[in-house]
Amino acid sequence: MSVAARSAGGRAVLPALSLLAFMMAVGPFGDTEYTPAMPAMAKALHANYGMVQFTMSSYLVGSSISQLVYGPASDRFGRRPVMLVGAVILILGAALCMVSFSVWPLIAGRLVQGVGACAGGVIADAAVRDAFSADRRQRVYAKLNAAFAIAPAIGPVVGTYVAHAFGWHANFAVLVGLSLLLGGLVWYYLPETNRNLDKRALEFARLWRNGKDVVTTRGFLFYVVLGGLCVGVVYTALIGAPDLVINVLGMGSSAIAIVAGAILVAFVIGAGSCALLTNRVPNLWIIAAGLAVVLIGALALLAVAVLADGHGSFGEYLSSIAFCFVGVGLVVPVSTAKAMAPFGDTAGAASSLMGFIRMGVAALGTIAMSAMHKGSVYDIPIVFLALVGVAIVVYAVYLIVRGPPPEPKKSKTR
């Protein structure tokens, strides 16, 4: 019998945050670990770089659609068994990518990989809602979403050296190994946090009703769409950076590791600031600050491209992209916590819909990047500005409907 299966019946069991973070991180790590090798992959597969970028879009589409199933299935069968199924699918998708020698099987493998990878985020979000009290959730989500964003930043660092030493196929071999490890850890150490299995959770009428209730819950779509637009910034940066660094600026693939490291540090700064501001500053003020930071960074990135006539320095582009990620780190944890806050027994359905919408919105950003690919310094700033511009419009409309956020509480002096 596994360790997880021996959990005490009837009592809420707190899953280890390290395991939840690993569940949430493996998929995003695999999303981007191969990105430093994308220019080499395009040459080896005799494919247009935009088609290789589309492997990220296919992943996000698979991730988005399958999240509609994982949440209700975990409400019906439990968080643990559904997570195990997701790990198996992730292994199969990574294995298909590993043995691909043309772009279309690679795109298909990434689609399967996305179907499996998203289980970790859905189940982790729902498990937090199951097991942790309301006053702890936002801090927990901040930590887990740090793992979600740190993982795709670490991925290119690892992928740079793996691809250089062993070739791009080895990046997917690493993911197969991590997925096997994930399945083993879930089997032995993940307790079942869902103590009220809903036998009707997968009935169509129930799915429709739960979905309608979730979507019409005040603020849900607002927070989820904002989160999706910011996640879109993450993914468009990670598929655009290799092209910018290697093909446009003419630098080596090791420079991508520097980009990933800067993104990692920037997001940690943003997420850490979010954790410090939580319970001190109204959530809408935190989100406004995050969007402002992303906007400033995107405008700076465009200014570098325009003023330098496409010949700006690596450091100028890097600092502008990193600055955007500070803002992303402010928005994503708050938007996740606020979107999930109202839900109890339907946490799985809420988590699924959040993932479906958020990843779907992010996929639109990567599809736009692939479709408009010109191999220029303008690709990333144009998509960044489009994403943050839409986010600001959504924020403004929400404020008009809801009213302005409350003023921050002044500390009392003695």
NUBALUM-633064 format. One line per 4 residues: number of its first residue (from 1); their letters; for each residue x, y, z of N, C-alpha, C. Coordinates in steps of 0.001 Angstrom, whole numbers, plus 500000, padded with zeros to 6 digits. Layout:
// residues N
NUM	A	X Y Z X Y Z X Y Z; ... $
This chain:
// residues 414
1	MSVA	500857 498797 500000 500000 500000 500000 500882 501238 500000; 500496 502226 499231 501294 503448 499133 501138 504300 500379; 502110 505204 500553 502031 506131 501674 500758 506958 501590; 500421 507414 500373 499232 508242 500204 497976 507492 500592 $
5	ARSA	497943 506202 500311 496737 505433 500597 496546 505207 502079; 497557 505440 502878 497432 505202 504312 497035 506449 505077; 496599 507494 504398 496186 508726 505069 494954 508481 505915; 494829 509264 506961 493730 509076 507900 492411 509420 507243 $
9	GGRA	491438 508534 507358 490130 508760 506761 489353 509811 507529; 488613 510617 506754 487700 511572 507370 488313 512905 507695; 489617 512964 507895 490245 514232 508241 490906 514835 507012; 490892 516155 506964 491564 516831 505860 493061 516553 505947 $
13	VLPA	493650 516098 504863 495068 515775 504827 495790 516858 504049; 496821 517437 504647 497568 518497 503981 498652 517877 503107; 498568 518046 501790 499633 517539 500916 500884 518388 501082; 502038 517788 500869 503294 518524 500970 503357 519583 499876 $
17	LSLL	503692 520809 500253 503782 521875 499260 504865 521574 498231; 505921 520893 498658 506983 520556 497711 506470 519629 496614; 505601 518679 496979 505042 517772 495978 504069 518514 495065; 503215 519369 495637 502298 520146 494809 503074 521047 493845 $
21	AFMM	504164 521621 494342 504984 522480 493479 505608 521666 492345; 506057 520455 492648 506647 519591 491626 505597 519193 490592; 504389 518853 491072 503286 518541 490169 503024 519689 489212; 503035 520892 489741 502728 522065 488943 503883 522444 488028 $
25	AVGP	505114 522055 488399 506300 522524 487681 506743 521624 486537; 506498 520317 486625 507031 519403 485614 506516 519757 484218; 505216 519992 484106 504658 520340 482804 505248 521609 482227; 505207 522735 482959 505805 523969 482434 507303 523852 482147 $
29	FGDT	508022 523054 482956 509443 522823 482679 509594 522171 481306; 508778 521161 481053 508826 520497 479758 508343 521363 478619; 507513 522366 478944 507041 523290 477911 508201 523971 477218; 509179 524362 478006 510199 525282 477510 511604 524712 477486 $
33	EYTP	511791 523515 478027 513148 522967 478076 513743 522832 476682; 512912 522569 475692 513401 522372 474332 513579 523677 473556; 513110 524807 474108 513094 526043 473330 514474 526547 472891; 515562 526351 473670 516854 526819 473160 517269 526111 471865 $
37	AMPA	516766 524898 471672 517135 524132 470479 516198 524386 469301; 515229 525293 469440 514247 525490 468367 514881 525899 467036; 515845 526818 467022 516479 527123 465727 517171 525908 465112; 517859 525117 465940 518504 523900 465428 517473 522873 464983 $
41	MAKA	516346 522788 465699 515282 521867 465324 514699 522240 463969; 514506 523533 463743 513957 523971 462455 514862 523535 461308; 516181 523642 461505 517121 523228 460465 517124 521710 460297; 517163 520994 461433 517223 519534 461368 515961 518927 460766 $
45	LHAN	514806 519543 461039 513532 519022 460554 513117 519647 459222; 513968 520549 458687 513684 521233 457423 512320 521920 457479; 512106 522631 458569 510817 523284 458813 511019 524778 459021; 509995 525557 458692 509992 526981 458982 509995 527182 460495 $
49	YGMV	510708 528230 460953 510780 528457 462401 509404 528705 463002; 508524 529355 462261 507169 529572 462755 506447 528262 463024; 506705 527225 462208 506092 525916 462446 506641 525282 463720; 507926 525468 463966 508502 524941 465210 507922 525693 466403 $
53	QFTM	507708 526991 466259 507038 527741 467323 505626 527216 467577; 504994 526713 466533 503630 526212 466657 503567 524985 467566; 504697 524326 467818 504694 523208 468772 504283 523679 470163; 504557 524933 470489 504104 525479 471763 502601 525718 471731 $
57	SSYL	502100 526198 470612 500659 526426 470490 499892 525117 470605; 500389 524059 469961 499691 522772 470037 499687 522250 471464; 500783 522465 472182 500834 522079 473592 499762 522818 474390; 499669 524127 474199 498715 524921 474972 497277 524566 474621 $
61	VGSS	497015 524237 473359 495670 523819 472966 495302 522512 473661; 496219 521531 473641 495966 520268 474344 495765 520480 475826; 496581 521337 476406 496474 521644 477829 495155 522307 478152; 494751 523250 477314 493519 523995 477561 492298 523088 477518 $
65	ISQL	492154 522313 476454 490955 521488 476273 490857 520406 477332; 491974 519739 477636 491928 518605 478562 491625 519036 479996; 491862 520288 480314 491581 520742 481671 490084 520734 481972; 489266 520758 480923 487829 520652 481139 487438 519299 481708 $
69	VYGP	488285 518293 481492 487995 516938 481954 488616 516663 483313; 489856 517108 483520 490582 516753 484741 489876 517198 486017; 489365 518410 486032 488723 518910 487248 487498 518110 487639; 486490 517985 486754 485323 517168 487101 485674 515714 487379 $
73	ASDR	486645 515162 486631 487050 513774 486884 487641 513631 488281; 488384 514658 488725 488945 514581 490077 487881 514801 491140; 486801 515525 490801 485662 515619 491719 484962 514269 491850; 484962 513500 490751 484284 512205 490753 485144 511088 491327 $
77	FGRR	486394 510985 490877 487243 509846 491232 488322 510171 492266; 488540 511440 492533 489571 511834 493482 490745 512492 492784; 491479 513300 493526 492606 514036 492952 493755 513097 492574; 494042 512134 493422 495221 511282 493248 495150 510409 491987 $
81	PVML	494086 509609 491771 494060 508757 490576 494083 509552 489275; 493425 510697 489253 493418 511517 488039 494812 512071 487773; 495520 512448 488826 496882 512925 488658 497785 511829 488094; 497569 510590 488523 498354 509469 488002 498102 509264 486501 $
85	VGAV	496851 509383 486077 496530 509279 484650 497242 510373 483865; 497219 511587 484396 497900 512689 483729 499390 512439 483575; 500016 511858 484595 501447 511568 484526 501751 510559 483425; 500900 509544 483274 501095 508536 482226 500985 509178 480839 $
89	ILIL	499987 510035 480641 499820 510709 479342 501019 511611 479056; 501520 512271 480085 502695 513130 479920 503903 512315 479460; 504078 511130 480031 505182 510249 479615 505044 509884 478139; 503828 509522 477717 503604 509123 476326 503876 510278 475362 $
93	GAAL	503417 511475 475714 503643 512627 474851 505118 512968 474713; 505837 512950 475821 507268 513248 475778 508023 512195 474975; 507603 510935 475109 508256 509854 474362 508031 510022 472858; 506817 510432 472453 506549 510654 471036 507408 511783 470490 $
97	CMVS	507559 512857 471264 508436 513952 470841 509882 513473 470713; 510289 512635 471625 511680 512171 471666 512048 511388 470403; 511088 510671 469819 511392 509845 468648 510935 510494 467345; 510557 511783 467377 510081 512467 466173 511250 512913 465301 $
101	FSVW	511065 512733 463985 512087 513171 463038 511501 514039 461922; 510284 514552 462164 509693 515569 461293 508801 516449 462158; 508408 517590 461631 507744 518575 462471 506331 518148 462862; 505589 517445 461995 504205 517122 462326 504076 516114 463460 $
105	PLIA	504870 515011 463497 504831 514160 464693 505232 514909 465967; 506148 515868 465820 506558 516665 466971 505398 517518 467471; 504655 518128 466532 503486 518915 466915 502454 518021 467600; 502241 516808 467058 501292 515874 467666 501749 515444 469049 $
109	GRLV	503045 515165 469189 503576 514775 470496 503418 515872 471525; 503611 517101 471095 503435 518221 472013 501969 518376 472418; 501054 518073 471500 499631 518103 471830 499319 517093 472930; 499832 515858 472770 499633 514822 473797 500311 515220 475100 $
113	QGVG	501506 515776 474982 502227 516227 476171 501417 517270 476929; 500793 518192 476199 499965 519207 476849 498776 518608 477567; 498176 517568 476961 497040 516903 477601 497452 516334 478962; 498646 515742 479028 499093 515184 480295 499634 516212 481265 $
117	ACAG	500340 517218 480743 501038 518169 481608 500091 519006 482446; 498907 519317 481904 498025 520236 482617 497402 519614 483853; 497464 518293 483984 496871 517646 485164 497490 518180 486446; 498802 518407 486430 499477 518854 487643 498932 520159 488171 $
121	GVIA	498732 521134 487286 498206 522417 487723 496783 522329 488225; 495924 521586 487492 494527 521454 487893 494408 520781 489256; 495101 519663 489414 494983 518904 490661 495608 519662 491824; 496732 520334 491584 497360 521107 492659 496442 522233 493121 $
125	DAAV	495848 522959 492179 494924 524048 492539 493744 523519 493352; 493164 522404 492887 492006 521847 493585 492399 521308 494960; 493579 520699 495063 494028 520152 496342 494243 521251 497371; 494752 522387 496922 494912 523530 497830 493551 523984 498331 $
129	RDAF	492597 524056 497417 491239 524474 497805 490610 523466 498775; 490943 522166 498599 490419 521124 499490 490999 521227 500900; 492309 521432 500975 493034 521136 502206 493429 522347 503035; 493490 523532 502441 494003 524686 503173 492883 525674 503481 $
133	SADR	492995 526322 504619 491986 527298 505035 492054 528526 504142; 490960 529276 504107 490855 530427 503207 491955 531457 503443; 492346 531659 504705 493335 532697 504992 494754 532292 504600; 494959 531009 504274 496292 530538 503863 496413 530366 502359 $
137	RQRV	495287 530320 501666 495333 529896 500265 496123 530840 499369; 495935 532150 499535 496596 533057 498612 498107 532960 498731; 498615 532794 499957 500058 532630 500127 500525 531309 499516; 499714 530252 499689 500063 528960 499099 500057 529066 497579 $
141	YAKL	499027 529693 497025 498962 529866 495580 500148 530691 495079; 500557 531691 495848 501703 532502 495444 502956 531634 495313; 503142 530721 496288 504309 529830 496236 504206 528862 495072; 503022 528276 494870 502856 527303 493795 502952 527967 492426 $
145	NAAF	502394 529157 492287 502491 529837 491014 503901 530334 490746; 504672 530518 491814 506091 530796 491613 506756 529592 490957; 506394 528383 491419 506919 527164 490800 506462 527067 489351; 505201 527454 489098 504653 527400 487747 505432 528300 486797 $
149	AIAP	505852 529456 487251 506566 530388 486382 508071 530180 486430; 508588 529726 487580 510025 529481 487674 510415 528302 486801; 509563 527270 486748 509878 526060 485990 510142 526347 484517; 509254 527100 483819 509575 527380 482421 510762 528309 482236 $
153	AIGP	511169 529009 483298 512382 529818 483214 513628 528955 483398; 513522 527931 484266 514641 527008 484468 514802 526095 483252; 513670 525752 482614 513699 524827 481486 514725 525184 480429; 514756 526416 479912 515744 526744 478885 517186 526680 479379 $
157	VVGT	517412 526947 480671 518773 526852 481210 519262 525417 481100; 518424 524482 481566 518777 523063 481472 518834 522633 480017; 517816 523043 479242 517738 522620 477854 518909 523070 477016; 519466 524240 477310 520624 524735 476562 521782 523758 476634 $
161	YVAH	522077 523304 477852 523234 522429 478036 522943 520990 477622; 521714 520536 477822 521349 519182 477389 521419 519082 475868; 520822 520066 475182 520824 520035 473713 522238 520167 473166; 523057 521014 473799 524439 521200 473333 525242 519914 473489 $
165	AFGW	525015 519195 474585 525808 517992 474853 525281 516755 474135; 523949 516641 474025 523369 515380 473544 522426 515519 472352; 522123 516741 471923 521179 516933 470823 519773 517202 471338; 518919 517764 470464 517619 518226 470927 516700 517102 471363 $
169	HANF	516857 515884 470816 516006 514782 471256 516186 514486 472745; 517384 514766 473255 517664 514481 474670 516822 515346 475598; 516382 516518 475136 515523 517356 475980 514244 516620 476359; 513690 515875 475413 512466 515135 475690 512744 513860 476484 $
173	AVLV	513952 513315 476351 514332 512176 477198 514371 512593 478667; 514860 513803 478927 514861 514330 480293 513433 514437 480824; 512533 514894 479969 511143 515030 480397 510502 513679 480666; 510833 512664 479875 510328 511315 480151 510755 510873 481547 $
177	GLSL	512029 511106 481881 512521 510737 483209 511819 511490 484321; 511625 512804 484146 510928 513593 485160 509476 513149 485321; 508843 512776 484220 507447 512333 484280 507328 511008 485018; 508287 510127 484806 508307 508865 485553 508481 509133 487049 $
181	LLGG	509376 510061 487379 509577 510431 488777 508301 511032 489362; 507637 511879 488596 506385 512479 489051 505352 511409 489371; 505182 510448 488470 504218 509381 488715 504535 508607 489982; 505820 508325 490208 506198 507598 491416 505938 508378 492684 $
185	LVWY	506255 509671 492673 506031 510499 493863 504547 510651 494169; 503743 510810 493129 502294 510914 493338 501751 509607 493901; 502208 508496 493373 501730 507186 493846 502027 506982 495327; 503225 507361 495748 503642 507081 497121 503315 508184 498123 $
189	YLPE	503254 509429 497686 503212 510508 498671 502037 511478 498563; 501224 511407 497523 500113 512348 497425 498885 511785 498134; 498426 512412 499214 497205 511949 499875 495981 512373 499066; 494899 511684 499269 493644 512074 498618 493008 513186 499433 $
193	TNRN	492927 514366 498845 492384 515513 499568 490879 515690 499365; 490341 515045 498354 488903 515165 498089 488148 514114 498902; 487551 514528 500013 486857 513605 500915 485366 513500 500608; 484912 514194 499589 483485 514168 499243 483345 513934 497747 $
197	LDKR	483615 512695 497317 483531 512359 495909 482106 512546 495405; 481997 513181 494270 480701 513473 493669 480464 512482 492526; 479600 511508 492725 479362 510464 491730 478708 510998 490464; 478135 512166 490544 477462 512747 489382 478285 513850 488710 $
201	ALEF	479528 513971 489125 480349 515092 488650 480574 515073 487151; 480548 513887 486518 480803 513785 485091 479529 513731 484252; 478378 513823 484886 477137 513866 484120 477054 515192 483364; 476580 515125 482118 476575 516330 481286 475772 517458 481929 $
205	ARLW	474599 517098 482463 473759 518139 483082 474484 518800 484239; 475190 517984 485026 475944 518537 486157 477108 519402 485657; 477811 518903 484632 478928 519670 484088 478457 521029 483572; 477338 521009 482867 476805 522269 482330 476417 523218 483459 $
209	RNGK	475733 522677 484470 475288 523520 485574 476474 524057 486371; 477435 523168 486674 478603 523617 487424 479397 524650 486635; 479551 524371 485332 480292 525311 484506 479612 526666 484447; 478304 526649 484305 477552 527905 484270 477675 528646 485593 $
213	DVVT	477592 527902 486709 477710 528536 488026 479093 529156 488218; 480134 528421 487762 481495 528920 487922 481710 530170 487079; 481351 530099 485814 481608 531205 484892 480839 532464 485280; 479643 532274 485826 478826 533444 486188 479117 533957 487595 $
217	TRGF	480014 533294 488318 480413 533796 489630 481141 535128 489467; 480737 536079 490253 481270 537439 490106 482799 537464 490197; 483418 538038 489198 484859 538223 489180 485645 537073 488586; 485012 535895 488417 485777 534723 487964 486413 534974 486600 $
221	LFYV	485619 535338 485606 486162 535545 484262 487191 536670 484232; 486951 537697 485007 487890 538813 485054 489278 538345 485487; 489344 537642 486617 490643 537207 487133 491286 536156 486236; 490489 535269 485672 491044 534212 484836 491582 534769 483522 $
225	VLGG	490843 535663 482892 491312 536250 481634 492585 537068 481856; 492620 537841 482941 493846 538593 483235 495027 537651 483439; 494796 536562 484186 495860 535587 484387 496314 534974 483073; 495354 534668 482185 495700 534088 480895 496521 535017 480030 $
229	LCVG	496195 536289 480036 496954 537254 479250 498392 537365 479755; 498559 537299 481074 499915 537359 481636 500685 536059 481394; 499996 534922 481467 500643 533661 481116 501034 533670 479639; 500209 534330 478812 500562 534480 477409 501873 535228 477220 $
233	VVYT	502126 536222 478069 503407 536932 478028 504559 535956 478285; 504355 535053 479248 505395 534070 479579 505739 533220 478365; 504719 532641 477745 504972 531695 476667 505447 532370 475381; 504926 533543 475071 505403 534214 473864 506856 534651 474015 $
237	ALIG	507244 535009 475232 508644 535358 475460 509551 534146 475272; 509096 533008 475766 509952 531827 475749 510076 531199 474368; 509091 531403 473486 509263 530900 472121 509883 531956 471214; 509790 533215 471624 510381 534280 470813 511841 534535 471122 $
241	APDL	512250 534258 472366 513619 534565 472782 514683 533820 471972; 514534 532507 471708 515570 531820 470916 515769 532445 469544; 514681 532818 468882 514781 533451 467568 515488 534800 467683; 515101 535593 468684 515723 536897 468882 517214 536775 469156 $
245	VINV	517551 535875 470066 518943 535756 470516 519839 535148 469441; 519380 534045 468851 520246 533293 467936 520157 533814 466505; 518941 533931 465989 518780 534276 464575 518886 535767 464290; 518405 536614 465222 518389 538060 464970 519655 538729 465498 $
249	LGMG	519985 538464 466771 521160 539109 467370 522455 538347 467091; 522338 537114 466579 523525 536349 466197 524359 535859 467357; 523735 535617 468507 524458 535136 469678 524350 533621 469777; 525153 533025 470649 525116 531589 470854 523919 531167 471694 $
253	SSAI	523631 529852 471682 522476 529345 472427 522635 529518 473929; 523880 529636 474408 524077 529818 475847 523477 531135 476340; 523296 532100 475430 522691 533375 475830 521239 533186 476244; 520600 532131 475728 519214 531861 476107 519140 531512 477587 $
257	AIVA	520169 530844 478102 520205 530531 479532 520264 531815 480349; 520940 532825 479841 520998 534112 480536 519614 534757 480541; 518919 534678 479406 517556 535213 479334 516663 534505 480350; 516756 533178 480375 515927 532399 481302 516244 532741 482752 $
261	GAIL	517526 532912 483050 517904 533279 484412 517375 534637 484814; 517439 535602 483889 516919 536941 484179 515408 536895 484379; 514712 536108 483553 513269 535955 483703 512942 535346 485057; 513713 534343 485440 513510 533678 486728 513640 534665 487880 $
265	VAFV	514723 535438 487889 514946 536411 488961 513824 537452 488974; 513429 537905 487789 512386 538931 487701 511058 538418 488241; 510703 537186 487883 509430 536662 488366 509467 536449 489879; 510592 535978 490399 510717 535797 491849 510532 537127 492559 $
269	IGAG	511095 538192 492005 510914 539525 492593 509435 539896 492588; 508765 539666 491462 507351 539997 491374 506497 539161 492305; 506711 537833 492300 505921 536952 493163 506212 537211 494637; 507477 537494 494965 507816 537820 496351 507162 539106 496803 $
273	SCAL	507135 540094 495917 506457 541350 496242 504965 541130 496422; 504394 540250 495585 502971 539926 495706 502676 539313 497071; 503541 538372 497506 503328 537733 498806 503409 538743 499946; 504340 539704 499832 504481 540717 500881 503294 541683 500911 $
277	LTNR	502758 541985 499735 501657 542942 499649 500300 542331 499989; 500196 541006 499868 498934 540340 500155 498504 540640 501590; 497241 540925 501784 496650 541282 503077 497068 542668 503571; 497879 543368 502794 498248 544745 503133 497691 545750 502131 $
281	VPNL	497601 545296 500878 497158 546171 499784 496001 545476 499068; 494959 546208 498684 493848 545584 497952 494334 544855 496698; 493700 543721 496407 494134 542889 495287 494128 543648 493963; 493119 544485 493753 493049 545204 492492 494189 546209 492330 $
285	WIIA	494687 546735 493441 495845 547625 493362 497092 546828 492959; 497229 545622 493489 498375 544773 493118 498328 544453 491630; 497142 544094 491143 496989 543783 489727 497299 545002 488869; 496790 546177 489278 497055 547410 488516 498552 547689 488428 $
289	AGLA	499245 547494 489542 500694 547708 489550 501388 546731 488608; 500952 545470 488645 501550 544469 487771 501346 544792 486300; 500133 545180 485923 499864 545525 484523 500668 546743 484096; 500809 547717 484994 501601 548908 484673 503055 548542 484409 $
293	VVLI	503584 547633 485217 504978 547201 485044 505152 546487 483704; 504213 545591 483361 504299 544890 482077 504228 545886 480920; 503331 546865 481022 503186 547866 479956 504472 548671 479778; 505048 549114 480882 506289 549894 480801 507400 549063 480167 $
297	GALA	507497 547800 480589 508530 546928 480022 508330 546692 478535; 507076 546489 478105 506803 546253 476687 507104 547500 475853; 506748 548672 476370 507053 549916 475663 508562 550144 475580; 509273 549815 476658 510732 549951 476637 511345 549008 475598 $
301	LLAV	510794 547802 475510 511288 546823 474539 511077 547324 473112; 509908 547900 472858 509632 548457 471531 510531 549658 471255; 510745 550484 472274 511599 551668 472095 513026 551270 471733; 513532 550228 472374 514878 549751 472045 514949 549348 470575 $
305	AVLA	513915 548599 470121 513906 548141 468729 513831 549315 467747; 512993 550301 468063 512789 551430 467142 513999 552364 467146; 514449 552780 468320 515530 553759 468415 516855 553212 467925; 517041 551886 468134 518292 551278 467675 518171 550751 466248 $
309	DGHG	516991 550988 465622 516750 550535 464249 517025 549035 464102; 516565 548278 465141 516725 546826 465086 518084 546326 465493; 518955 547212 465995 520320 546794 466334 520650 547080 467804; 519653 547002 468671 519908 547228 470085 520788 546144 470677 $
313	SFGE	521329 546412 471842 522208 545441 472489 521402 544359 473186; 522048 543251 473426 521423 542129 474129 520945 542555 475509; 521752 543346 476216 521390 543793 477551 520150 544659 477571; 519975 545497 476552 518793 546363 476490 517522 545544 476294 $
317	YLSS	517577 544588 475383 516410 543722 475183 516135 542890 476421; 517189 542359 477016 517040 541476 478171 516412 542202 479353; 516886 543406 479650 516363 544140 480811 514893 544498 480627; 514495 544809 479408 513096 545149 479155 512191 543934 479313 $
321	IAFC	512615 542784 478790 511825 541556 478930 511717 541169 480399; 512840 541241 481125 512829 540877 482546 511898 541792 483337; 511895 543070 483013 511034 544012 483713 509566 543609 483553; 509194 543147 482360 507823 542680 482142 507476 541543 483090 $
325	FVGV	508431 540680 483361 508155 539506 484184 507979 539841 485657; 508504 540965 486100 508190 541423 487457 506693 541670 487565; 506136 542305 486550 504694 542555 486542 503884 541281 486468; 504325 540323 485655 503633 539033 485569 503606 538352 486933 $
329	GLVV	504728 538425 487659 504804 537828 488989 503862 538467 489988; 503506 539720 489770 502539 540385 490638 501109 539943 490327; 500795 539741 489048 499407 539499 488642 498973 538052 488815; 499801 537099 488410 499362 535703 488331 498940 535109 489678 $
333	PVST	499722 535260 490762 499272 534672 492031 497948 535244 492531; 497783 536556 492427 496545 537178 492895 495364 536716 492063; 495526 536696 490751 494414 536316 489883 493999 534872 490119; 494961 533989 490386 494628 532588 490659 493863 532454 491964 $
337	AKAM	494372 533071 493000 493729 532964 494313 492318 533543 494298; 492139 534690 493680 490820 535323 493649 489837 534545 492783; 490327 533956 491693 489435 533169 490841 488917 531934 491563; 489760 531285 492375 489390 530029 493035 488704 530231 494380 $
341	APFG	488787 531432 494940 488313 531673 496304 486860 531295 496569; 485909 531530 495669 484501 531305 496032 484056 529847 496028; 484919 528904 495606 484430 527562 495318 484833 526536 496378; 483893 525652 496686 484116 524585 497654 484039 523232 496996 $
345	DTAG	482836 522624 496969 482672 521297 496395 482948 521278 494888; 482841 522402 494232 483090 522452 492793 484477 523007 492477; 485418 522832 493406 486771 523353 493181 487398 522735 491945; 487138 521434 491712 487703 520785 490538 487187 521395 489251 $
349	AASS	485873 521615 489185 485280 522219 487993 485808 523635 487799; 485936 524391 488885 486445 525757 488797 487890 525774 488311; 488703 524850 488843 490097 524778 488438 490221 524415 486962; 489351 523489 486503 489369 523098 485097 489028 524268 484188 $
353	LMGF	487967 524977 484523 487565 526099 483686 488603 527210 483714; 489210 527422 484868 490267 528419 484952 491421 528036 484028; 491840 526777 484086 492932 526329 483232 492580 526384 481761; 491345 525972 481432 490895 525983 480037 490945 527397 479465 $
357	IRMG	490402 528346 480188 490358 529717 479689 491750 530342 479695; 492470 530135 480794 493782 530770 480917 494749 530267 479851; 494810 528939 479666 495708 528389 478656 495215 528705 477244; 493884 528754 477064 493359 529120 475762 493758 530530 475372 $
361	VAAL	493668 531446 476324 494077 532834 476064 495573 532895 475773; 496370 532158 476556 497814 532125 476324 498141 531541 474956; 497379 530510 474545 497603 529897 473236 497399 530898 472110; 496424 531787 472268 496188 532802 471236 497421 533683 471038 $
365	GTIA	498107 533986 472145 499327 534779 472044 500422 534059 471267; 500597 532756 471539 501647 532000 470839 501283 531774 469375; 499973 531571 469093 499549 531419 467705 499820 532704 466929; 499537 533847 467571 499822 535132 466929 501315 535283 466660 $
369	MSAM	502132 534863 467642 503578 534948 467463 504044 534080 466297; 503500 532855 466201 503882 531940 465118 503420 532471 463765; 502180 532989 463716 501612 533443 462449 502315 534682 461907; 502717 535590 462821 503317 536844 462374 504840 536787 462340 $
373	HKGS	505401 535584 462564 506848 535473 462672 507552 536082 461457; 508377 537094 461731 509139 537773 460686 510643 537683 460941; 511000 537077 462089 512415 537009 462419 513015 538364 462697; 512250 539231 463397 512732 540578 463676 512618 540895 465158 $
377	VYDI	513207 542012 465547 513174 542426 466948 511804 542956 467347; 510901 543118 466390 509577 543662 466692 508566 542582 467081; 508874 541304 466845 507907 540238 467113 507448 540232 468571; 508400 540184 469497 508057 540074 470916 507353 541329 471435 $
381	PIVF	507894 542549 471211 507206 543723 471770 505798 543923 471220; 505561 543588 469949 504218 543768 469394 503226 542846 470092; 503605 541581 470284 502699 540639 470953 502531 541012 472422; 503621 541402 473084 503536 541848 474487 502540 543001 474623 $
385	LALV	502668 543998 473762 501802 545169 473848 500347 544795 473566; 500132 543869 472640 498766 543431 472362 498163 542748 473583; 498933 541884 474238 498428 541154 475406 498143 542092 476579; 499095 542952 476904 498889 543838 478046 497841 544898 477724 $
389	GVAI	497736 545295 476463 496707 546251 476083 495313 545693 476308; 495105 544441 475896 493818 543789 476138 493569 543670 477640; 494619 543323 478400 494474 543185 479855 494038 544506 480490; 494611 545595 480053 494249 546908 480608 492806 547257 480264 $
393	VVYA	492379 546933 479061 490982 547179 478679 490046 546352 479556; 490375 545074 479752 489553 544203 480615 489489 544776 482026; 490621 545227 482542 490679 545804 483888 489806 547053 483977; 489909 547909 482960 489133 549150 482976 487629 548878 482925 $
397	VYLI	487228 547919 482082 485806 547573 481990 485315 547024 483316; 486128 546191 483959 485738 545618 485253 485563 546716 486300; 486460 547682 486298 486347 548786 487258 485085 549601 487019; 484758 549816 485747 483548 550580 485432 482314 549855 485951 $
401	VRGP	482288 548536 485783 481126 547739 486217 481109 547583 487729; 482257 547329 488306 482348 547005 489735 482500 548241 490609; 483161 549252 490076 483516 550408 490892 484996 550367 491208; 485606 551481 491591 487048 551540 491855 487431 550698 493058 $
405	PPEP	488681 550215 493104 489136 549446 494261 489189 550318 495505; 489040 549735 496675 489094 550521 497904 490477 551090 498146; 490531 552205 498833 491816 552790 499180 492541 551880 500174; 493886 551783 500079 494621 550997 501050 494391 551511 502463 $
409	KKSK	494288 550570 503395 494067 550954 504790 495310 551623 505365; 495103 552740 506057 496236 553422 506679 496554 552761 508007; 497845 552600 508258 498233 551981 509529 497951 552947 510674; 497537 552381 511776 497222 553205 512944 498491 553564 513695 $
413	TR	498569 554825 514096 499725 555269 514881 499338 555396 516330; 500248 555085 517147 499979 555178 518595 500449 556509 519144 $
